[in-house]
């Protein structure tokens, strides 16, 4: 019975690490894209006449 518990805990730990890495990569990618888009907006504000 204890062996089954260790296998389940090991699988859960591996899944948590995998999801953590994926969410970290997605967060960094989204941040970079937001910075690039913001820089483009700041660069083009000279052409906007209100």
TORDRENVO-852138 format. One record per residue: x, y, z of N, C-alpha, C in turn. Coordinates in pm, whole numbers, padded with zeros to 5 digits, always signed. Layout:
REM TORDRENVO-852138
XYZXYZXYZ ...
***
This chain:
REM TORDRENVO-852138
+00082-00119+00000+00000+00000+00000+00086+00126+00000 +00196+00124+00076+00283+00241+00084+00352+00268-00049 +00383+00163-00122+00449+00180-00252+00359+00257-00349 +00231+00225-00347+00135+00295-00434+00129+00443-00397 +00133+00474-00268+00129+00612-00222+00251+00688-00272 +00368+00628-00265+00490+00694-00312+00486+00718-00462 +00430+00624-00537+00418+00642-00682+00325+00758-00716 +00214+00766-00643+00118+00874-00667+00180+01009-00631 +00250+01015-00519+00314+01140-00478+00424+01180-00575 +00497+01083-00627+00602+01113-00724+00545+01168-00854 +00435+01109-00899+00369+01157-01021+00313+01297-01003 +00258+01323-00885+00202+01454-00856+00313+01559-00851 +00424+01526-00791+00537+01618-00785+00592+01649-00923 +00603+01549-01007+00652+01571-01142+00557+01659-01222 +00427+01639-01204+00329+01721-01274+00335+01866-01225 +00353+01886-01096+00365+02022-01042+00487+02094-01097 +00597+02025-01107+00719+02085-01163+00698+02120-01310 +00637+02030-01386+00613+02055-01528+00521+02175-01548 +00413+02183-01471+00322+02296-01483+00389+02426-01439 +00474+02420-01341+00547+02539-01297+00639+02592-01405 +00709+02503-01472+00799+02543-01580+00720+02602-01696 +00609+02539-01731+00526+02588-01842+00470+02727-01809 +00419+02745-01688+00363+02875-01652+00471+02982-01646 +00591+02947-01605+00703+03041-01604+00738+03085-01744 +00745+02992-01836+00779+03024-01975+00670+03111-02038 +00544+03078-02013+00434+03157-02069+00435+03298-02010 +00461+03311-01883+00467+03443-01819+00578+03529-01873 +00696+03471-01890+00809+03546-01944+00782+03587-02088 +00726+03497-02167+00695+03528-02307+00591+03640-02316 +00488+03633-02234+00385+03737-02236+00444+03871-02193 +00530+03871-02095+00594+03995-02051+00679+04057-02159 +00755+03977-02229+00841+04027-02338+00756+04086-02449 +00648+04016-02485+00560+04067-02590+00494+04199-02550 +00454+04211-02424+00394+04335-02377+00495+04451-02379 +00618+04425-02344+00721+04528-02348+00746+04572-02492 +00751+04478-02584+00775+04512-02726+00659+04595-02780 +00536+04555-02751+00419+04631-02800+00415+04770-02738 +00449+04781-02612+00451+04912-02546+00558+05002-02606 +00672+04946-02638+00779+05025-02699+00737+05075-02837 +00667+04992-02912+00618+05035-03043+00517+05148-03029 +00429+05139-02929+00331+05245-02906+00400+05376-02866 +00499+05366-02780+00571+05487-02739+00647+05547-02856 +00699+05464-02941+00773+05513-03057+00684+05580-03159 +00560+05537-03170+00471+05593-03271+00382+05705-03218 +00399+05746-03093+00312+05851-03039+00343+05987-03098 +00459+06004-03159+00493+06131-03223+00404+06157-03346 +00356+06052-03406+00275+06065-03528+00127+06085-03499 +00085+06079-03374-00056+06090-03337-00088+06236-03308 -00192+06286-03375-00238+06423-03353-00378+06417-03294 -00395+06476-03177-00527+06474-03112-00588+06612-03122 
***
